[in-house]
Amino acid sequence: MDIIETIKEQIANNTVLLYMKGSPNAPQCGFSARAAQVLMACGEKFAYVDILQNPEIRANLPKYGNWPTFPQLWVSGELVGGSDIMTEMFEKGELQQLIKDAVSQASA
């Protein structure tokens, strides 16, 4: 399968998806650690892809999403942004609402 098709499928099949370096319990960079912590604090389940284990995704996702850095948070098929945007949204209470709404719509 083409790597872009794989990326599209991952985004389509996971309501809340974090592309990160490492895993939520063992992040491999500070930005990924912060992103995972903020997402876990939202209290909903989320999927993740370790881009260090998937070099093709690491190479192609920035082109697909038009976002050059990692981590990347995708919610309901839309790119939200990286750890700075996630942290800012979390502090305003916007990220929690976005995640909650997306998860409840997906399970409806």
N, CA, C and O atoms as a MOPAC input file, in Angstrom:
PM7 MOZYME 1SCF
protein

 N      0.84500 1    -1.18700 1     0.00000 1
 C      0.00000 1     0.00000 1     0.00000 1
 C      0.88700 1     1.24600 1     0.00000 1
 O      1.90700 1     1.29000 1     0.68800 1
 N      0.50100 1     2.22900 1    -0.75500 1
 C      1.20200 1     3.49900 1    -0.81800 1
 C      1.20200 1     4.15700 1     0.56100 1
 O      0.20500 1     4.08100 1     1.27900 1
 N      2.30200 1     4.79900 1     0.93700 1
 C      2.42200 1     5.38100 1     2.27800 1
 C      1.39200 1     6.48900 1     2.51300 1
 O      0.89700 1     6.63600 1     3.63000 1
 N      1.06700 1     7.25900 1     1.49400 1
 C      0.04500 1     8.30900 1     1.65300 1
 C     -1.30500 1     7.66400 1     1.93400 1
 O     -2.07400 1     8.17300 1     2.75000 1
 N     -1.60300 1     6.55000 1     1.27000 1
 C     -2.84800 1     5.82500 1     1.54500 1
 C     -2.86100 1     5.31500 1     2.98200 1
 O     -3.89600 1     5.35700 1     3.64800 1
 N     -1.71500 1     4.83300 1     3.46100 1
 C     -1.60700 1     4.36800 1     4.85000 1
 C     -1.89900 1     5.51300 1     5.81700 1
 O     -2.65100 1     5.34800 1     6.77700 1
 N     -1.30500 1     6.66300 1     5.56000 1
 C     -1.52800 1     7.84200 1     6.41500 1
 C     -3.00000 1     8.23500 1     6.40500 1
 O     -3.59200 1     8.47400 1     7.45700 1
 N     -3.58800 1     8.30000 1     5.20600 1
 C     -5.01700 1     8.65400 1     5.10000 1
 C     -5.87900 1     7.67500 1     5.88900 1
 O     -6.81900 1     8.07500 1     6.57400 1
 N     -5.54900 1     6.38500 1     5.78600 1
 C     -6.30200 1     5.35100 1     6.48900 1
 C     -6.16300 1     5.50600 1     8.00500 1
 O     -7.15000 1     5.38800 1     8.73100 1
 N     -4.95700 1     5.76800 1     8.48400 1
 C     -4.74000 1     5.96600 1     9.92500 1
 C     -5.56700 1     7.14700 1    10.42800 1
 O     -6.21500 1     7.06200 1    11.47100 1
 N     -5.53800 1     8.22800 1     9.69200 1
 C     -6.26900 1     9.43500 1    10.09900 1
 C     -7.77600 1     9.18100 1    10.05800 1
 O     -8.50400 1     9.62300 1    10.94700 1
 N     -8.24500 1     8.47400 1     9.03300 1
 C     -9.67800 1     8.19300 1     8.89800 1
 C    -10.17800 1     7.22200 1     9.96200 1
 O    -11.32000 1     7.33200 1    10.40900 1
 N     -9.33900 1     6.27500 1    10.37300 1
 C     -9.77600 1     5.22100 1    11.28900 1
 C     -9.59000 1     5.54800 1    12.76800 1
 O     -9.99500 1     4.76300 1    13.62500 1
 N     -8.98500 1     6.69200 1    13.08100 1
 C     -8.74300 1     7.07500 1    14.47000 1
 C     -9.24300 1     8.49000 1    14.70400 1
 O     -8.72100 1     9.45000 1    14.13600 1
 N    -10.25200 1     8.60500 1    15.53900 1
 C    -10.84700 1     9.91600 1    15.81000 1
 C     -9.81300 1    10.88300 1    16.37000 1
 O     -9.74900 1    12.04000 1    15.95400 1
 N     -9.01100 1    10.41300 1    17.30600 1
 C     -7.95600 1    11.23100 1    17.90700 1
 C     -6.64600 1    10.49100 1    17.68500 1
 O     -6.44700 1     9.39500 1    18.20900 1
 N     -5.75200 1    11.09400 1    16.90600 1
 C     -4.50800 1    10.43200 1    16.51900 1
 C     -3.33400 1    11.38200 1    16.70700 1
 O     -3.33900 1    12.50900 1    16.21100 1
 N     -2.33600 1    10.90800 1    17.42800 1
 C     -1.12800 1    11.69000 1    17.66700 1
 C      0.05200 1    11.01200 1    16.98100 1
 O      0.40100 1     9.87400 1    17.29600 1
 N      0.65800 1    11.72800 1    16.04100 1
 C      1.91600 1    11.27900 1    15.45800 1
 C      3.01400 1    11.87800 1    16.31600 1
 O      3.10600 1    13.09800 1    16.45000 1
 N      3.85300 1    11.02000 1    16.90000 1
 C      4.83400 1    11.50000 1    17.86600 1
 C      6.12200 1    10.69900 1    17.77800 1
 O      6.19800 1     9.66700 1    17.11200 1
 N      7.13100 1    11.20700 1    18.47200 1
 C      8.39600 1    10.47400 1    18.59900 1
 C      8.32100 1     9.66400 1    19.88800 1
 O      8.28100 1    10.21900 1    20.98700 1
 N      8.30300 1     8.33800 1    19.73300 1
 C      8.15500 1     7.45600 1    20.87900 1
 C      6.70000 1     7.10500 1    21.11000 1
 O      5.88600 1     7.12800 1    20.18600 1
 N      6.37700 1     6.77600 1    22.36900 1
 C      5.00600 1     6.42900 1    22.74500 1
 C      4.57600 1     7.33500 1    23.90000 1
 O      5.41700 1     7.98200 1    24.52300 1
 N      3.26900 1     7.38600 1    24.19200 1
 C      2.82200 1     8.24400 1    25.29400 1
 C      3.50900 1     7.92500 1    26.62400 1
 O      3.76300 1     8.83000 1    27.42000 1
 N      3.80600 1     6.65900 1    26.86800 1
 C      4.46800 1     6.27800 1    28.11500 1
 C      5.98600 1     6.35600 1    28.04900 1
 O      6.65600 1     6.30400 1    29.08000 1
 N      6.52400 1     6.47900 1    26.86000 1
 C      7.98100 1     6.58400 1    26.68200 1
 C      8.30000 1     7.52600 1    25.52300 1
 O      8.86600 1     7.10300 1    24.51500 1
 N      7.93800 1     8.80100 1    25.66400 1
 C      8.19500 1     9.76000 1    24.58400 1
 C      9.70200 1     9.94700 1    24.37300 1
 O     10.49400 1     9.84500 1    25.31000 1
 N     10.07200 1    10.22000 1    23.13200 1
 C     11.48600 1    10.35300 1    22.78600 1
 C     11.91400 1    11.79900 1    22.53800 1
 O     13.03600 1    12.03700 1    22.09200 1
 N     11.04600 1    12.76100 1    22.81800 1
 C     11.44800 1    14.16800 1    22.76900 1
 C     10.50100 1    14.97000 1    23.66000 1
 O      9.39300 1    14.52700 1    23.96000 1
 N     10.94000 1    16.12800 1    24.07000 1
 C     10.15800 1    16.95200 1    24.99100 1
 C      8.82800 1    17.40000 1    24.41700 1
 O      7.82600 1    17.45200 1    25.13000 1
 N      8.81200 1    17.72300 1    23.13000 1
 C      7.56200 1    18.17500 1    22.51200 1
 C      6.53900 1    17.04100 1    22.47000 1
 O      5.35700 1    17.25200 1    22.74300 1
 N      7.00300 1    15.83900 1    22.12700 1
 C      6.10300 1    14.68200 1    22.12400 1
 C      5.63100 1    14.36800 1    23.53900 1
 O      4.47500 1    13.99700 1    23.73800 1
 N      6.51200 1    14.51400 1    24.51600 1
 C      6.12500 1    14.27700 1    25.91200 1
 C      5.01800 1    15.23700 1    26.33000 1
 O      4.02200 1    14.82300 1    26.92300 1
 N      5.19400 1    16.51600 1    26.02100 1
 C      4.19300 1    17.51200 1    26.39300 1
 C      2.86500 1    17.25300 1    25.67800 1
 O      1.79700 1    17.35400 1    26.28200 1
 N      2.94300 1    16.91800 1    24.38900 1
 C      1.72800 1    16.64400 1    23.61900 1
 C      0.97000 1    15.45400 1    24.20800 1
 O     -0.25100 1    15.50300 1    24.35700 1
 N      1.68900 1    14.39700 1    24.53900 1
 C      1.04900 1    13.20400 1    25.09900 1
 C      0.44000 1    13.51000 1    26.46600 1
 O     -0.66100 1    13.04500 1    26.76000 1
 N      1.13100 1    14.28000 1    27.30500 1
 C      0.61500 1    14.63800 1    28.62600 1
 C     -0.67100 1    15.44500 1    28.51000 1
 O     -1.64400 1    15.18700 1    29.21900 1
 N     -0.66800 1    16.41800 1    27.61500 1
 C     -1.85700 1    17.26100 1    27.41300 1
 C     -3.02100 1    16.40500 1    26.92100 1
 O     -4.15100 1    16.55700 1    27.38500 1
 N     -2.74200 1    15.51500 1    25.99000 1
 C     -3.79700 1    14.66300 1    25.44000 1
 C     -4.33300 1    13.70000 1    26.50100 1
 O     -5.54300 1    13.49300 1    26.58600 1
 N     -3.45800 1    13.11700 1    27.30000 1
 C     -3.90400 1    12.21900 1    28.37200 1
 C     -4.74400 1    12.98000 1    29.40000 1
 O     -5.68700 1    12.42600 1    29.96500 1
 N     -4.40600 1    14.23300 1    29.63600 1
 C     -5.15700 1    15.04500 1    30.59700 1
 C     -6.57500 1    15.34400 1    30.10800 1
 O     -7.43900 1    15.71100 1    30.90400 1
 N     -6.81500 1    15.19200 1    28.81500 1
 C     -8.17100 1    15.39400 1    28.27400 1
 C     -9.09700 1    14.24000 1    28.66300 1
 O    -10.31900 1    14.38300 1    28.62300 1
 N     -8.51900 1    13.10300 1    29.03800 1
 C     -9.31600 1    12.01200 1    29.58700 1
 C     -9.98300 1    11.08800 1    28.59500 1
 O    -10.80000 1    10.25700 1    28.99100 1
 N     -9.66300 1    11.20400 1    27.31000 1
 C    -10.24700 1    10.31200 1    26.30900 1
 C     -9.14400 1     9.44000 1    25.72000 1
 O     -7.97100 1     9.81400 1    25.71100 1
 N     -9.54600 1     8.26600 1    25.22700 1
 C     -8.57800 1     7.39300 1    24.57100 1
 C     -8.13700 1     8.03700 1    23.25900 1
 O     -8.90400 1     8.73500 1    22.59600 1
 N     -6.88500 1     7.78200 1    22.90800 1
 C     -6.38500 1     8.26700 1    21.62600 1
 C     -5.38200 1     7.25900 1    21.07000 1
 O     -4.77500 1     6.48300 1    21.80800 1
 N     -5.23100 1     7.29600 1    19.76500 1
 C     -4.25900 1     6.43800 1    19.09900 1
 C     -2.99300 1     7.24900 1    18.86300 1
 O     -3.01100 1     8.48000 1    18.83800 1
 N     -1.89900 1     6.52200 1    18.69300 1
 C     -0.66300 1     7.21700 1    18.35900 1
 C      0.13200 1     6.38700 1    17.36300 1
 O     -0.04000 1     5.17200 1    17.26100 1
 N      0.99700 1     7.06200 1    16.63800 1
 C      1.93400 1     6.41100 1    15.73100 1
 C      3.31600 1     6.93000 1    16.09800 1
 O      3.55100 1     8.13800 1    16.11800 1
 N      4.23200 1     6.00400 1    16.39000 1
 C      5.61800 1     6.35000 1    16.68600 1
 C      6.34400 1     6.53800 1    15.35800 1
 O      6.63100 1     5.56700 1    14.65900 1
 N      6.63800 1     7.78400 1    15.01600 1
 C      7.26500 1     8.05300 1    13.71800 1
 C      8.71500 1     7.57400 1    13.67300 1
 O      9.27400 1     7.40700 1    12.58900 1
 N      9.32900 1     7.35200 1    14.83100 1
 C     10.69500 1     6.82800 1    14.84100 1
 C     10.72100 1     5.37800 1    14.36700 1
 O     11.72100 1     4.91400 1    13.82000 1
 N      9.61600 1     4.66700 1    14.58200 1
 C      9.48600 1     3.27800 1    14.12500 1
 C      8.94500 1     3.20700 1    12.69800 1
 O      8.92600 1     2.13700 1    12.09100 1
 N      8.51000 1     4.33900 1    12.17100 1
 C      7.89300 1     4.39200 1    10.84800 1
 C      8.53600 1     5.50200 1    10.01800 1
 O      7.92400 1     6.55200 1     9.82400 1
 N      9.75500 1     5.29000 1     9.52400 1
 C     10.46300 1     6.36000 1     8.81300 1
 C      9.74700 1     6.86700 1     7.56300 1
 O      9.88300 1     8.03500 1     7.19900 1
 N      8.98500 1     5.99300 1     6.90500 1
 C      8.24900 1     6.46200 1     5.71700 1
 C      7.16100 1     7.45800 1     6.10900 1
 O      6.93800 1     8.44600 1     5.40900 1
 N      6.49200 1     7.20000 1     7.22000 1
 C      5.48100 1     8.14600 1     7.70300 1
 C      6.16400 1     9.43900 1     8.12900 1
 O      5.68900 1    10.53200 1     7.81900 1
 N      7.27100 1     9.31000 1     8.83500 1
 C      8.02100 1    10.49400 1     9.27100 1
 C      8.40600 1    11.36800 1     8.08200 1
 O      8.36200 1    12.59500 1     8.17200 1
 N      8.78300 1    10.74300 1     6.97200 1
 C      9.21500 1    11.47600 1     5.78500 1
 C      8.04700 1    12.08300 1     5.00500 1
 O      8.18900 1    13.15600 1     4.41900 1
 N      6.90100 1    11.41200 1     4.99200 1
 C      5.80300 1    11.82200 1     4.11500 1
 C      4.68000 1    12.59300 1     4.78900 1
 O      3.99500 1    13.37200 1     4.12600 1
 N      4.47000 1    12.39900 1     6.09200 1
 C      3.36600 1    13.09500 1     6.76400 1
 C      3.49900 1    14.61700 1     6.70300 1
 O      2.49000 1    15.29100 1     6.49500 1
 N      4.69700 1    15.19300 1     6.87400 1
 C      4.78200 1    16.66000 1     6.77400 1
 C      4.28600 1    17.20100 1     5.42800 1
 O      3.68800 1    18.27600 1     5.37300 1
 N      4.53200 1    16.46200 1     4.35000 1
 C      4.04900 1    16.88600 1     3.03000 1
 C      2.52800 1    16.74700 1     2.96600 1
 O      1.83000 1    17.63700 1     2.48100 1
 N      2.02900 1    15.61100 1     3.46400 1
 C      0.58400 1    15.35300 1     3.41300 1
 C     -0.19600 1    16.38200 1     4.21900 1
 O     -1.18600 1    16.93200 1     3.73600 1
 N      0.24900 1    16.64400 1     5.44900 1
 C     -0.47600 1    17.55600 1     6.32200 1
 C     -0.06600 1    19.00700 1     6.18700 1
 O     -0.66600 1    19.88500 1     6.80700 1
 N      0.96700 1    19.26900 1     5.37100 1
 C      1.48200 1    20.62400 1     5.20800 1
 C      1.88100 1    21.21400 1     6.56100 1
 O      1.63200 1    22.38400 1     6.85100 1
 N      2.50800 1    20.36400 1     7.37600 1
 C      2.95900 1    20.76200 1     8.72000 1
 C      4.33600 1    20.13200 1     8.90500 1
 O      4.45100 1    18.90600 1     8.89000 1
 N      5.38100 1    20.93600 1     9.07800 1
 C      6.74500 1    20.40400 1     8.97900 1
 C      7.26800 1    19.65000 1    10.19500 1
 O      8.24800 1    18.91400 1    10.07900 1
 N      6.64900 1    19.81200 1    11.34600 1
 C      7.24100 1    19.27400 1    12.57600 1
 C      6.36600 1    18.21400 1    13.23800 1
 O      5.20500 1    18.01800 1    12.87800 1
 N      6.96600 1    17.53900 1    14.22000 1
 C      6.26400 1    16.55900 1    15.04600 1
 C      6.38000 1    17.00500 1    16.48400 1
 O      7.36200 1    17.65800 1    16.84100 1
 N      5.41600 1    16.67900 1    17.32400 1
 C      4.24100 1    15.84300 1    17.06200 1
 C      3.17400 1    16.56800 1    16.23500 1
 O      3.20000 1    17.78600 1    16.05900 1
 N      2.23700 1    15.75700 1    15.74100 1
 C      1.07300 1    16.27900 1    15.02800 1
 C     -0.17300 1    15.61800 1    15.60500 1
 O     -0.24900 1    14.39400 1    15.71500 1
 N     -1.14200 1    16.43900 1    15.96900 1
 C     -2.42200 1    15.92200 1    16.46300 1
 C     -3.47500 1    16.06700 1    15.37800 1
 O     -3.66900 1    17.14500 1    14.81700 1
 N     -4.15100 1    14.95600 1    15.09400 1
 C     -5.25200 1    14.92000 1    14.13400 1
 C     -6.51500 1    14.53200 1    14.88100 1
 O     -6.53100 1    13.53200 1    15.59800 1
 N     -7.56700 1    15.30900 1    14.71900 1
 C     -8.85000 1    15.02900 1    15.37000 1
 C     -9.93900 1    15.05800 1    14.30100 1
 O    -10.09300 1    16.04300 1    13.57900 1
 N    -10.68000 1    13.97600 1    14.21600 1
 C    -11.77000 1    13.84200 1    13.22600 1
 C    -11.28000 1    14.16800 1    11.81300 1
 O    -11.97000 1    14.83600 1    11.04300 1
 N    -10.09200 1    13.69300 1    11.49000 1
 C     -9.56500 1    13.87900 1    10.14100 1
 C     -8.93800 1    15.22500 1     9.87000 1
 O     -8.48000 1    15.47400 1     8.75500 1
 N     -8.90500 1    16.09900 1    10.85300 1
 C     -8.36000 1    17.45300 1    10.66700 1
 C     -7.08800 1    17.62400 1    11.48700 1
 O     -7.01600 1    17.18500 1    12.63500 1
 N     -6.09500 1    18.26000 1    10.89700 1
 C     -4.86800 1    18.56500 1    11.62000 1
 C     -5.12800 1    19.70000 1    12.60400 1
 O     -5.57100 1    20.78000 1    12.21300 1
 N     -4.85200 1    19.45000 1    13.87900 1
 C     -5.00000 1    20.47700 1    14.91500 1
 C     -3.70400 1    21.26600 1    15.04400 1
 O     -3.71900 1    22.49700 1    15.07300 1
 N     -2.57600 1    20.55100 1    15.12100 1
 C     -1.28500 1    21.21200 1    15.21600 1
 C     -0.33500 1    20.44200 1    16.10100 1
 O     -0.54500 1    19.26300 1    16.38500 1
 N      0.72500 1    21.12800 1    16.53900 1
 C      1.75900 1    20.52300 1    17.35600 1
 C      1.58100 1    20.80600 1    18.82800 1
 O      0.51700 1    21.24200 1    19.26700 1
 N      2.63500 1    20.55600 1    19.59200 1
 C      2.51700 1    20.63200 1    21.05400 1
 C      2.23600 1    22.03900 1    21.55800 1
 O      1.50500 1    22.19800 1    22.53600 1
 N      2.79600 1    23.07000 1    20.92000 1
 C      2.53500 1    24.44300 1    21.37800 1
 C      1.05600 1    24.80000 1    21.21900 1
 O      0.43800 1    25.35200 1    22.12900 1
 N      0.50500 1    24.47800 1    20.05800 1
 C     -0.91800 1    24.75300 1    19.81000 1
 C     -1.78200 1    23.92700 1    20.75900 1
 O     -2.76300 1    24.42700 1    21.30800 1
 N     -1.41200 1    22.66000 1    20.94700 1
 C     -2.17200 1    21.79000 1    21.85300 1
 C     -2.16400 1    22.34500 1    23.27300 1
 O     -3.20300 1    22.38600 1    23.93400 1
 N     -0.99900 1    22.76900 1    23.74000 1
 C     -0.87500 1    23.29900 1    25.10100 1
 C     -1.70800 1    24.56600 1    25.26600 1
 O     -2.40700 1    24.73800 1    26.26400 1
 N     -1.62500 1    25.44400 1    24.28200 1
 C     -2.39300 1    26.69500 1    24.32300 1
 C     -3.90000 1    26.40900 1    24.34300 1
 O     -4.64200 1    27.00800 1    25.12200 1
 N     -4.33700 1    25.49900 1    23.48900 1
 C     -5.76200 1    25.14500 1    23.44800 1
 C     -6.19700 1    24.49500 1    24.75700 1
 O     -7.29600 1    24.75600 1    25.24600 1
 N     -5.33900 1    23.65100 1    25.32500 1
 C     -5.65000 1    22.97900 1    26.58300 1
 C     -5.83000 1    24.00100 1    27.70700 1
 O     -6.77300 1    23.91100 1    28.49300 1
 N     -4.92500 1    24.96400 1    27.77300 1
 C     -4.99100 1    25.98300 1    28.82200 1
 C     -6.26300 1    26.82600 1    28.73400 1
 O     -6.74900 1    27.33000 1    29.74600 1
 N     -6.79500 1    26.97500 1    27.53200 1
 C     -8.04400 1    27.71900 1    27.32800 1
 C     -9.27800 1    26.83000 1    27.47500 1
 O    -10.40500 1    27.32500 1    27.46100 1
 N     -9.06500 1    25.50300 1    27.61700 1
 C    -10.18100 1    24.57000 1    27.71200 1
 C    -10.73800 1    24.14600 1    26.36400 1
 O    -11.71700 1    23.40300 1    26.30000 1
 N    -10.12300 1    24.61300 1    25.28900 1
 C    -10.62900 1    24.32000 1    23.94100 1
 C    -10.30400 1    22.89800 1    23.49400 1
 O    -11.12000 1    22.25300 1    22.83600 1
 N     -9.12000 1    22.41000 1    23.84600 1
 C     -8.72100 1    21.07600 1    23.39900 1
 C     -9.60200 1    20.00700 1    24.03900 1
 O    -10.02600 1    19.06700 1    23.36600 1
 N     -9.87700 1    20.14700 1    25.33400 1
 C    -10.72100 1    19.16900 1    26.02300 1
 C    -12.08500 1    19.07100 1    25.33500 1
 O    -12.60300 1    17.97400 1    25.12700 1
 N    -12.66000 1    20.22400 1    24.98400 1
 C    -13.97700 1    20.24600 1    24.34100 1
 C    -13.91000 1    19.63700 1    22.94300 1
 O    -14.78600 1    18.86400 1    22.55700 1
 N    -12.88100 1    19.98300 1    22.19400 1
 C    -12.70400 1    19.44300 1    20.84700 1
 C    -12.61200 1    17.91600 1    20.88200 1
 O    -13.26600 1    17.22900 1    20.09700 1
 N    -11.79600 1    17.39500 1    21.79800 1
 C    -11.61700 1    15.94100 1    21.91400 1
 C    -12.91600 1    15.28000 1    22.36100 1
 O    -13.33700 1    14.27400 1    21.79000 1
 N    -13.54500 1    15.84800 1    23.37900 1
 C    -14.79300 1    15.28300 1    23.90000 1
 C    -15.86900 1    15.23500 1    22.81200 1
 O    -16.53800 1    14.21700 1    22.63900 1
 N    -16.02700 1    16.32700 1    22.09200 1
 C    -17.03200 1    16.38600 1    21.02000 1
 C    -16.72300 1    15.36900 1    19.90600 1
 O    -17.62400 1    14.69200 1    19.40900 1
 N    -15.45500 1    15.27100 1    19.52500 1
 C    -15.06500 1    14.34600 1    18.45000 1
 C    -15.33400 1    12.90800 1    18.85000 1
 O    -15.85600 1    12.12500 1    18.05700 1
 N    -14.97500 1    12.55700 1    20.08500 1
 C    -15.16000 1    11.17700 1    20.55300 1
 C    -16.65400 1    10.85300 1    20.67400 1
 O    -17.07900 1     9.75800 1    20.30500 1
 N    -17.44100 1    11.78600 1    21.18200 1
 C    -18.87900 1    11.50900 1    21.31200 1
 C    -19.55500 1    11.41700 1    19.96100 1
 O    -20.48200 1    10.62300 1    19.80200 1
 N    -19.12500 1    12.20100 1    18.97500 1
 C    -19.69100 1    12.11000 1    17.61500 1
 C    -19.30400 1    10.80000 1    16.95500 1
 O    -20.10400 1    10.19600 1    16.24000 1
 N    -18.07400 1    10.36300 1    17.19400 1
 C    -17.59700 1     9.12200 1    16.57800 1
 C    -18.31200 1     7.89800 1    17.12300 1
 O    -18.50100 1     6.91300 1    16.40900 1
 N    -18.70600 1     7.96100 1    18.38000 1
 C    -19.36100 1     6.79500 1    18.98400 1
 C    -20.89000 1     6.86500 1    18.84000 1
 O    -21.59900 1     5.93800 1    19.23100 1
 N    -21.38000 1     7.95700 1    18.28200 1
 C    -22.83800 1     8.10300 1    18.11000 1
 C    -23.33800 1     7.33600 1    16.89500 1
 O    -24.53400 1     7.35000 1    16.60500 1

